[in-house]
């Protein structure tokens, strides 16, 4: 048996260059809006003019509007922009068309010096045009990984607060290579729509504010990397499930860090030092550290081993209804390939523990080695230099929720990148969705 190769890691804090406010950059004051509502945008550029093309992102979308000859203006980067926000003056606004479909949207700004930026936002459905599936855009996670202005939640030492009112270039819908933010979320949305499932998209802030919009949805999907959750988000998810809702957790490292917001919901606070939040006086830290482990809801929770390794899942319960029609057997491998690291179980992964529901069923587990890789490297199954013992692999699980619905979890950030190319994973997710959609609430 090959020996596990150990890595000696030197922790290097992320470094973020001072933003160039002469180049085209911007953000929105509205992370989501409904048809008929007006969204305000704040931008900076040295160029005399710029234009904005509005795109409905995804394979079924396209360009839906264009605003030209907007006067450019430079606006400064404050000293602590990551904490206080930019406080820029709005430079243009856009009213969501009444016939706009729900989805992820992009305001693509291009100035007359040919500099460009992308500002992503979500369009919610009109009240009478809701579909049966809602999907959550992990906007809190976008903010946590955003280093614009000098710091992110991963700076050392980390800041206590992070403003939502600053550009988020790391959450761009364009780019190459691996992704755990917008591009990865779009892969999942594209597959759903191509497979014939209509979905409505909401932001984390929408779930934080209330759960009433969720009432009529047969299923909620947590997409790719839903890591940062407020107490209200957790409460509202519980209410939804207790009232018969169904959940697909197509994510890894989710419901992990606790966050709070200021009264205006402009600033997010995360206390990685486990001290009380200044905004609310609530205890801070990981959800499992404040008495509400994520395992109790989604069945699984993040584990450190296996980071940045990528491997297939191995089937453990082939007779479960989730595998119906797949022809899979015990020991079959699924998710061997993918565009987000190379296999379905990877990047950051979740496993069951004692806090998981007692009626939870282990369906499959990733074969990932237990090595903890440097973020700049990765290990791919079946590299003979690693012991692919599954100690670091994702657990694919299902349980019947006491509220009457079901919870299906894949426990892997890389899952969506395999879902769009792997017929067996597609069949599995179809089985889950079809069962949820056929179950009357």
Secondary structure, 3 states (H helix, E strand, C coil): CCCCCCCCCCCCCCCCCCCCCCCCEEEECCCEEECCCEEEEEEECCCCEEEEEEEECCCCCEEEEEEEEEECCCCCCCCCHHHHCCCCCCCEEEECCCCCCCEEEEEEEEECCCCEEEEEEEEECCHHHCCCEEEEECHHHHHHCCCCCCCCCCCCCCCCEEECCCCCHHHCCCCCCCCCCHHHHHHHHHHHHHCCCCEEEEEHHHHHHCCHHHCCCCEEEEEECCCEEEHHHHHHHHHHHHCCCEEEEEECCCCCEEEEECCCCCEEEECCCCCCCCCCCCCCCEHHHHCCCCHHHHCCEEECCCCCEEECEEECCCCCHHHCCCCCCCCCEECCCCCCCCCCEECCEEECCCCCCCCCEEEEEECCCCCCCCCCCCEECCCCCCCCCCCCCCEEEEEECCCCCEEEECCECCHHHHHCCCHHHHHHHHHHHHHHHHCCC
